[in-house]
C-alpha cells in the first residue's frame, strides 16, 4: 500500500465519520415523532437508491451482478446494515445522542478485539493510541454536561450495533474481495433495505407493530440528509477507507463522533469547556500516534 493510498484512506475515514456523526443528533430529534423502525426503513431505502444510482453510473453493472456472491451479500445487508442501523436508532431512543456518542468512543476496542478473531495482528502503537482516543471520546461526551451522558440502558444496544458493524466491515472485504467499493456499498445496503422493507410490510399488514412516521417538512428533510449522508456517502467512504488502511485504524476515527456531536450542541447554545479541548488533543494524539508508529515501523 503506497503512502498516497494511506492518505486517501485516512481522508475518507475522516470525511465519512464526520458525516456519519450527524446521525446521532438527527436521529434523537426524529425520535420525537418517529419510531426506530420508521427511521431505519426510510433512511436505508433512500441511501440504497443513492448508492444504486452511483453504482449504475460508475461500474459495469451486468458483470458485477454476475460475479456477486448473493448469499453473502444478503447476509451482510440484512445483518450488517439493516440490523445495525436499527439498533443504533433504538439505542439512541433508549439513551441519548450524547450517550450514543460516548459508546462510539469504544469503537477502536471493539475493532481490535474482533480483529483478533479474524487473525488480524494488533498494529504497533495501537494499545496506547486506543487508550488516548477512547479517553478523548469519554471527555468529549462528559463535557456535554450533567446527566446527558448517564447510562440508561440503550448504550448496550449501541455497543451491539457497533460490534455488528465491525463484523460487517471485516467480512465485506473478505467475502466480497475483488468487487469495487461502490458496488459493495450499493449491493449490501440495497439488500438490507429490501430485507427491512419486507419486515415493515409484514408488520403493517399484520398489525404486529405500530410504525410511526412523522409528517413535518423539517423531519423529512432530516431523513433526506440521513439517506444521502450517513446511509450512503458515509458507508461508501467507510468501505473505501477500510480497503486502504483497515478497520482498526478506521475505528480510531470514530472517536471524533463525540466531538462532532458536542459541536452540534454548541449551535444550540452550549459552549465548549476545557474538557472539549482536552478531548480534541487526546483524540488527535491517539490517531496520529498509531499512524506514525506504523508509518515508520520496520516490516
N, C-alpha and C positions, 0 to 999 in steps of 0.2 A: 504494500500500500504506500503510495507516494505521499509526500508532505502536503501536496495540494489537495489530494483526496481527503486526508485527515482534516484539513482546514474546512473543506466543503461539508464534511460530515458534522463537524462541531457547529458550524454556522447553521446547518439545517436543524440540529437539535435545539439551538438557542431560539431560532425563529419559531419552530414548531411548538416548543414548550411555552413560549410567550403567548402564542395563540390559544393553546390548549388550556392555559391557566384561566382564561376568561370564562371557561365553562363553570367554575365554582360559583362566583357571584351571580352569573346569569341564571344558572340552574336554581340557586337559592331564591332568586326573585320570582322565577316562573312557578315555583312550588306553592306560591300563594293561591294560585287558581288552577294549576295543572297537577296531575299526579305523575310519579316517575315513569309509569308505562307510557303515557301520552308523550312526555318529553322525549323518551328514548325512541319511540316509534317515528315521530315527525322529524327529529334531527337526523336519525340514521337514514330515513328514506331520502331526505334532501341531500345528505352527504353522499349516499350511494349514487344518486343521479349525477351529482357534480363530478365524482370520480369516474363514472362510466363515460361521461362526455369527454373527459380528458383522455381516458383510455382509448376511445374510438378515434380521437384526433391525433394521438401521438404514437400509437402502436399498431402492429399488424394484427388486427383482431382475430381473423379466421385462424391464423397459425397459432396464436396464443391459446385460443379456446380449444383447439385440437390437442395441444400439448399439456393443458392444465390437468392436474390430478384432482378431479372434482370432489372426491370423497374427503380429502384433506382440506380443501377449500371450504366446503360446507361446515366441517367441524371447526375450523379456525374462525369462520364467520359467525356461527351461532354461539359458540362458547367464548372465543377470544374477543369478538367485537360486541355482539348483542348483549351477552350476559354481563360482561364487564361494564358496558355503558349503562345498563340498567342499574347495576349495583352501585356505580358511582352516584347516580341520581338518588337512589334510595338511601344511600349512606349520608348524603348531604341533607336529605329530608329528616333523617333521624338525628343529625348532629347540627352542623352549620357549615358554611363555606370556609370559614377560617379553620375549623376543626378538621375539615377535609384536607385543607392545605397543609396542616400540621402533619397529617398522616402521609401526605405526598412526600414529605421530607424523609420518610423511611424507604423511599424507592431504591436508593443505592444498596441498602442492606438486603432488601428483597431480591434485587437483581443479582447481587453477589452470591447469595445463598442458592438461588435457583440455578445460577451459572455453574456452581459446583456440581449440581445434579447432572447437568449436561456436559460435565467434564471440561468446563472452561477454567483455565488456570487463573488464579487471582492476579491481577495486574500489580506491578510494582507501585508502591505508594498508595494502594487502594484503601488500606485499612485507615491510615491517618487521614487520607482525603475524605473518606466516608464520615469519619468522626467529626471532622471540621465542617463538612457540608451539612450533615444532619443537625449539628449544634446550631448552625446558622438558620436552618429551617425552623427549628424549635424557637429560637429567639424571635424570628420574624412573626411567627404565629402568636407568641405570647405578647409581643409588642402591640398587638391589636387591642389589647386591654381586657381587663376584667375577666368575666366568665365566658367570654365568647369562644374561648378555646377549650373549655371544660369538656371532658369526655362524657357523652350521654348515650353511648351505645352504637351509634352509626359509624364510629371510627373503625370498628371491627369489620363492618361491611365494606368500607372504603379500602381497608387493607386487603381484604379478599379480592376486591376488584383490581387492585394494583397487582396482586400476585398472578391473577389470571392474565392480565395484560402483558406482564413479563413473559409468562409461558407462551402466549401468542406471539410475542416479538421474536423469541428464540426460534420457535417452530416454523414461523413464516420463512425465515432464512434457511432453515434446514430442509423443510419439506418442499418448498417452492423454489429451490435454488435454480437459477437459470432464467426465471421469469423476471421481466423488468419490474422495478419497484412500483411504478404507477399501476401495473397490472395486478400486482399482489394487493395493493391497497384497494383498487376498484373491485376486484373479484371477491375478496373476503368481506368487505363492507356490504357489497350487494347481496352476498349470500346471507349475511347476518340480518340485513334489512328484510329480505324475503321471509326468513325463518321467523323473525319477530312479528312481521305483518300477519303471518298465519296465526300466531298466538293471539294477537289483538282481534282478528276476525272471529276466532272461536270464542274469545271472552265476551265480545259484544253480542254475538248471536245467542250464546247460551246464557248470558246474564251472569256468568261466573265472576266477573269483576266489573265494577262501575268505573269506567275510564273517563277522567275529567280533562277536557280540553278548554283552554282559555279562549276568550273572544276579543280581547283588546288588541288594537293595532301594535302597540309597543311590544306586547308579548310575542306576536307573530314575527315582528322584526328581529327580536332576540333569537327566536327559533331559527329564523333565516340565517343569522350570524352563526349560530351553533352548527348549522348544516354546512355552510361554505368555509367555516373556520375550523373549529375543533374536530368536526366529524369527517372532514375530507382533507383540507390542506394540511392540517397538523398531522394527520395519520400518514399522508404521503411523505412529509418531511421527516417523520419519525423513522419510517422504513428506509428512507434514503440514508439517514444518519447511521442506523443500525448496520446497514450493509457496508459502511465505510469504517466505523470505529467501534461497533459492538454495543450490546445492550447495557453493559455495566457502566461504561462511560456516559452513555445517553441518560441513564438513570440519575447520574450526578446532576444533570441539568434540571431534574425535577425539583431540586432544592430551590430553584428560582420561583417556584409556584407560590410559596407563602409571601415572598417579596412582592410579586405582582398583585396578588390578592389584596395585600395591605395597601399598595399604591392605589388600587381602585377605591378602597375605603377612604383614602385621603381625599379623593374627588368628592366624597360625600360629607366632607367636613372634619375628618380625623387627620391628625398631623403626625409626622414621624417623631420618634423618640430616639434616645441613644441606643435602644435595643435594635431599632431598624438599621442603624449604621453598623453596629456590631454584626448583625446578621449578614449584611451585604459583604463585609470583609471576610467573614468566615466562609461563606458560600463560594465566593470568587477564589479565595485562597485554596479551598479544598479541591475545586475543579482544576485550577491551574497547577497545583502541586502534583496531582496524579498525572496530568497530561505531560508536564515537564519531565517527571521521573521516567515515563515511558518513552518520551522523545529521545532522551539521552541514554536510555538503557542499552546495554550491550547484549545483542541477541546471539 
